[in-house]
């Protein structure tokens, strides 16, 4: 397998935004005297509109909420947690390996481009991406639909068989697999129990445990 492209998810993969996002919503639920149900939250990971979280909270509260004001409060809490987050282990090594070996690298995410750009700028990792493909809040484009991955392959001019996708969630892994791409799954604290292994070709606890040279050698042997 001649690897010509590394395709990275963003939330929960490059940066552990998933933990902060869940914590922000859990905080808002507790502000209203309720607990965020983990089995429902799982439906939202790696996609858009996987579950009507506002409708559920309003049903528990028994009245409509000022969603704009409440969301600003929740978001402020989430950002206070995200300010401490850095690249997940192993990500920097894979970025450097791609650049050294002439492997194209792209971000393929259900999130918005603005969200990704803000964090890449903060982390000083905005340069060098061959493409950044996002759903921008469009549920019809979001994972598990493979559309984003197919768009990325087209922009890079790379066949699915020549790419590797790195995903932390079942929705993302399924999208990449349905696009015909080899998937490496790297769960985080939020996605560890969601069945990522069912849709990934290879699962590791951390990319730091799988150096780029080892992955590339493994794929070359399997070719």
JOVEN-V892627 format. One record per residue. N is the residue number from 1. RES is the residue in three letters. PHI is phi in whole degrees, 0 to 359 (none if undefined). OMEGA is omega in radians with two decimals (999 if undefined). NEAR is the number of other ideal C-beta (glycine too) atoms within 12 Angstrom. Layout:
# JOVEN-V892627
n->[N,N]
res->[RES,RES]
phi->[PHI,PHI]
omega->[OMEGA,OMEGA]
near->[NEAR,NEAR]
This chain:
# JOVEN-V892627
n->[1,2,3,4,5,6,7,8,9,10,11,12,13,14,15,16,17,18,19,20,21,22,23,24,25,26,27,28,29,30,31,32,33,34,35,36,37,38,39,40,41,42,43,44,45,46,47,48,49,50,51,52,53,54,55,56,57,58,59,60,61,62,63,64,65,66,67,68,69,70,71,72,73,74,75,76,77,78,79,80,81,82,83,84,85,86,87,88,89,90,91,92,93,94,95,96,97,98,99,100,101,102,103,104,105,106,107,108,109,110,111,112,113,114,115,116,117,118,119,120,121,122,123,124,125,126,127,128,129,130,131,132,133,134,135,136,137,138,139,140,141,142,143,144,145,146,147,148,149,150,151,152,153,154,155,156,157,158,159,160,161,162,163,164,165,166,167,168,169,170,171,172,173,174,175,176,177,178,179,180,181,182,183,184,185,186,187,188,189,190,191,192,193,194,195,196,197,198,199,200,201,202,203,204,205,206,207,208,209,210,211,212,213,214,215,216,217,218,219,220,221,222,223]
res->[UNK,UNK,UNK,UNK,UNK,UNK,UNK,UNK,UNK,UNK,UNK,UNK,UNK,UNK,UNK,UNK,UNK,UNK,UNK,UNK,UNK,UNK,UNK,UNK,UNK,UNK,UNK,UNK,UNK,UNK,UNK,UNK,UNK,UNK,UNK,UNK,UNK,UNK,UNK,UNK,UNK,UNK,UNK,UNK,UNK,UNK,UNK,UNK,UNK,UNK,UNK,UNK,UNK,UNK,UNK,UNK,UNK,UNK,UNK,UNK,UNK,UNK,UNK,UNK,UNK,UNK,UNK,UNK,UNK,UNK,UNK,UNK,UNK,UNK,UNK,UNK,UNK,UNK,UNK,UNK,UNK,UNK,UNK,UNK,UNK,UNK,UNK,UNK,UNK,UNK,UNK,UNK,UNK,UNK,UNK,UNK,UNK,UNK,UNK,UNK,UNK,UNK,UNK,UNK,UNK,UNK,UNK,UNK,UNK,UNK,UNK,UNK,UNK,UNK,UNK,UNK,UNK,UNK,UNK,UNK,UNK,UNK,UNK,UNK,UNK,UNK,UNK,UNK,UNK,UNK,UNK,UNK,UNK,UNK,UNK,UNK,UNK,UNK,UNK,UNK,UNK,UNK,UNK,UNK,UNK,UNK,UNK,UNK,UNK,UNK,UNK,UNK,UNK,UNK,UNK,UNK,UNK,UNK,UNK,UNK,UNK,UNK,UNK,UNK,UNK,UNK,UNK,UNK,UNK,UNK,UNK,UNK,UNK,UNK,UNK,UNK,UNK,UNK,UNK,UNK,UNK,UNK,UNK,UNK,UNK,UNK,UNK,UNK,UNK,UNK,UNK,UNK,UNK,UNK,UNK,UNK,UNK,UNK,UNK,UNK,UNK,UNK,UNK,UNK,UNK,UNK,UNK,UNK,UNK,UNK,UNK,UNK,UNK,UNK,UNK,UNK,UNK,UNK,UNK,UNK,UNK,UNK,UNK]
phi->[none,281,281,246,208,254,246,255,294,249,297,84,247,285,226,280,281,298,296,293,296,298,296,295,289,298,298,296,301,293,301,255,82,224,248,287,287,298,290,281,300,302,290,265,287,80,215,235,58,287,198,277,291,294,299,295,296,295,296,293,289,87,196,295,250,283,300,297,294,294,291,297,294,297,296,298,295,298,295,297,280,290,300,267,278,240,304,293,306,91,296,300,295,289,297,294,296,298,294,291,262,73,272,293,229,219,251,232,218,281,282,268,296,299,300,294,300,300,285,297,297,298,274,58,232,281,265,94,280,285,196,229,246,229,273,50,69,268,299,291,265,290,299,277,299,283,306,298,292,295,296,297,300,295,294,276,67,237,285,303,290,256,238,233,253,244,226,250,235,300,300,291,297,297,299,293,297,293,272,87,258,292,243,257,263,229,291,241,299,278,261,302,254,260,84,302,298,288,236,251,282,210,236,230,294,206,294,295,274,227,303,307,297,292,296,296,294,297,291,296,292,279,291]
omega->[3.11,-3.08,-3.14,-3.12,2.96,-3.14,-3.05,2.85,3.13,-3.07,3.12,-3.10,3.06,-3.13,-3.11,3.04,-3.07,-3.12,3.14,3.14,3.11,3.14,3.12,3.12,3.09,3.09,-3.13,3.09,-3.12,3.07,-3.14,3.03,-3.11,3.12,3.09,-3.13,-3.07,-3.12,3.07,3.11,-3.13,-3.14,-3.07,-3.00,3.06,-3.12,3.11,3.10,3.10,-3.11,-3.12,-3.06,3.11,3.13,3.14,-3.13,3.12,3.08,3.11,-3.12,3.13,-3.14,3.07,3.10,2.99,-2.98,-3.13,-3.13,-3.12,3.14,3.07,3.11,3.14,-3.09,3.11,3.11,3.14,-3.12,3.11,3.09,-3.08,-3.12,-3.12,-3.06,3.05,3.08,3.08,-3.09,3.08,-3.09,-3.13,-3.14,3.12,3.07,3.14,3.13,3.11,-3.12,-3.13,-3.04,-3.12,3.09,3.11,3.10,-3.11,3.01,-3.14,-2.94,3.03,-3.12,3.12,3.11,-3.14,3.14,-3.12,-3.14,-3.14,-3.10,3.09,3.10,-3.14,-3.11,-3.10,3.14,-3.05,-3.05,3.01,-3.14,3.11,3.11,2.98,-3.05,-3.04,3.11,3.12,3.05,3.11,-3.08,-3.12,3.14,-2.98,3.01,0.26,3.01,-3.13,-3.06,-3.09,3.12,3.11,3.08,-3.14,3.11,3.12,3.14,-3.13,-3.07,-3.07,3.07,3.13,-3.11,-3.13,-3.07,3.02,3.09,3.11,-3.03,3.10,-3.05,3.07,3.13,3.14,-3.14,3.11,3.13,-3.13,3.13,3.14,3.05,3.09,-3.04,3.04,-3.03,2.97,-3.14,3.10,-3.08,3.00,-3.07,-3.12,-3.00,-3.03,-3.09,-3.03,3.09,3.13,-3.09,-3.12,-3.07,3.14,3.11,-3.12,3.12,3.07,3.14,-3.13,3.06,3.07,3.11,-3.10,-3.14,-3.13,-3.12,3.13,3.13,-3.11,3.11,3.13,-3.14,3.11,3.13,-3.11,-3.07,999]
near->[22,19,35,27,41,48,51,49,56,43,44,43,48,43,37,33,43,41,28,30,35,33,28,30,37,27,25,34,30,17,21,25,11,22,20,28,20,21,15,24,31,26,22,35,46,44,36,28,21,23,22,15,33,24,15,24,33,20,18,22,20,11,10,14,25,15,19,12,14,25,19,15,21,33,24,18,25,28,22,16,24,26,17,15,26,18,27,35,22,28,36,24,24,39,33,20,25,31,20,15,20,15,30,28,38,40,46,52,50,45,40,23,25,15,29,34,22,20,32,27,13,20,24,13,29,17,14,23,31,29,29,35,39,31,36,21,18,20,20,16,27,35,49,32,27,31,25,44,47,27,25,37,32,21,22,30,15,31,19,28,19,24,41,48,48,48,54,47,47,36,44,51,44,33,39,47,31,22,36,22,43,35,44,44,40,41,37,35,23,31,39,25,17,35,19,38,24,18,34,34,27,27,27,28,22,26,35,18,17,28,19,31,17,21,33,27,15,21,28,13,10,16,13]
